């Protein structure tokens, strides 16, 4: 279409949408980030203590793809 625009490319957008990748990039650059734990559904546990964590805990998807 030839319409100029400003913004990020597809790779940086995809990386920013994945919380695990974003966290790893921040840590590699020395940006302070809260403690976290990435896990798969099959590795689910009942309490945060089983992961070496304590309350308060926030749980969220790493990335959500459109259905």
QUINOR-V362935 format. One record per backbone hydrogen bond with DSSP energy under -0.5 kcal/mol. NH is the residue of the N-H (numbers start at 1). CO is the residue of the C=O. If there is no record, write none. Layout:
nh=NH co=CO
nh=NH co=CO
This chain:
nh=4 co=2
nh=13 co=9
nh=14 co=10
nh=15 co=11
nh=16 co=12
nh=17 co=13
nh=18 co=14
nh=18 co=15
nh=19 co=17
nh=19 co=62
nh=22 co=18
nh=23 co=19
nh=24 co=20
nh=25 co=21
nh=26 co=22
nh=27 co=23
nh=28 co=24
nh=29 co=25
nh=30 co=27
nh=31 co=26
nh=43 co=40
nh=44 co=41
nh=50 co=47
nh=51 co=48
nh=52 co=49
nh=53 co=48
nh=65 co=63
